[in-house]
């Protein structure tokens, strides 16, 4: 089985995971809305396996982010029961341990940070694919590749914030809140982008360290 075949198989398995997550969902109406980006990401990833051909790292990052999204979508992010999971495993929950007042699986915490950390390798692979055929004699400079990858991740994050704003404008307040998961935070969008930026910088830093270690 080739690498492309394996990637297609993993995409199919992830799609089945999304379907399974719909079973007895606690918030079925909101979950369908949450999974619109999931389907879009899976279709894009399926296309990339035969065209853009992500590296093993980029593909793993993309799948990891989609799985995080599937978990969040099942409980509309703001209600992911990670405290109950931690308490059943370790006898204590994270909110009590750290004094948290809100659910931190929500978009402006874990998943937006992950969008930066996991999105940068995907964007970097995409840039190399675009650059390669037109500049076969001059490969994409690594520093510019990572800088532009951060720009892409931040631009996608900003576009998503605009989408959330439009949802808040056109949907009912209850529907908008269940999708956006602001939990009463007026600075939700700014924190979203800040966490995405921090995740992006961390991804670049890890890659830089890894590159130096390979050269040593």
C-alpha positions, -999 to 999 in steps of 0.1 A, spaced: 0 0 0 14 34 -10 16 64 12 -12 81 -7 -34 50 -3 -27 50 35 -36 87 37 -69 81 19 -76 53 43 -70 75 73 -92 103 58 -120 77 54 -115 65 90 -117 101 102 -149 106 82 -164 75 99 -153 89 133 -173 120 125 -204 99 116 -201 79 148 -198 112 168 -233 120 156 -248 91 175 -268 102 205 -252 136 204 -261 158 234 -267 189 211 -278 174 177 -291 205 161 -259 225 168 -237 196 159 -247 196 123 -237 233 120 -204 226 137 -196 198 113 -198 220 82 -161 229 86 -153 193 94 -167 181 61 -149 209 42 -116 200 59 -120 163 51 -128 170 15 -98 193 12 -76 167 28 -89 140 5 -80 162 -25 -46 169 -11 -37 133 -9 -37 131 -47 -26 166 -56 -8 187 -30 5 155 -13 12 166 22 43 154 40 38 128 67 41 156 93 17 179 75 -9 151 71 -6 140 107 -11 176 118 -42 180 96 -58 148 109 -50 157 145 -67 191 141 -98 175 125 -101 150 153 -99 178 178 -127 195 159 -148 164 158 -145 160 196 -154 197 201 -183 196 177 -200 167 195 -202 189 226 -203 223 208 -169 230 223 -182 249 254 -195 216 269 -167 192 262 -166 172 295 -129 170 300 -133 177 337 -154 145 340 -129 126 320 -99 137 341 -118 131 373 -126 95 363 -90 89 353 -71 108 380 -96 115 407 -95 153 402 -106 178 375 -87 204 357 -110 233 365 -106 229 403 -69 222 400 -62 255 380 -91 276 392 -107 279 357 -140 296 354 -149 285 319 -145 255 295 -110 258 279 -117 233 251 -136 262 235 -123 278 203 -104 306 220 -83 282 240 -72 247 230 -85 244 194 -74 279 183 -40 273 197 -39 240 179 -50 257 147 -17 276 148 5 248 161 -9 222 137 -18 245 108 16 259 101 32 226 89 2 221 66 5 256 52 42 251 47 36 219 27 11 238 6 35 266 -1 62 242 -12 38 226 -37 29 259 -52 65 271 -53 80 239 -66 67 237 -102 73 274 -110 106 276 -92 122 242 -96 157 257 -97 153 278 -66 135 260 -37 113 280 -13 136 297 13 128 280 47 126 313 66 101 328 41 82 295 40 75 296 77 68 333 78 42 330 50 28 299 68 22 320 99 5 346 77 -18 320 61 -28 306 95 -35 340 109 -55 350 77 -76 318 79 -82 325 116 -93 361 109 -116 349 81 -132 324 106 -137 352 131 -156 372 103 -177 340 98 -185 339 135 -195 375 134 -219 368 105 -234 339 123 -240 362 153 -257 387 130 -280 363 111 -288 335 136 -308 336 167 -288 346 198 -291 310 212 -278 295 179 -250 320 176 -239 314 212 -240 276 208 -218 279 176 -194 306 186 -190 295 222 -180 330 235 -193 321 270 -199 358 276 -163 369 266 -164 401 246 -127 397 237 -132 362 223 -121 370 187 -89 387 199 -80 359 222 -87 334 193 -62 351 171 -36 356 199 -37 319 207 -34 309 170 -4 332 167 13 317 197 7 282 184 21 292 150 53 306 166 57 274 187 54 253 156 81 273 139 103 271 170 99 234 172 107 230 136 138 251 139 151 231 168 144 199 150 163 211 119 193 220 140 193 187 157 192 168 124 222 189 112 242 182 143 
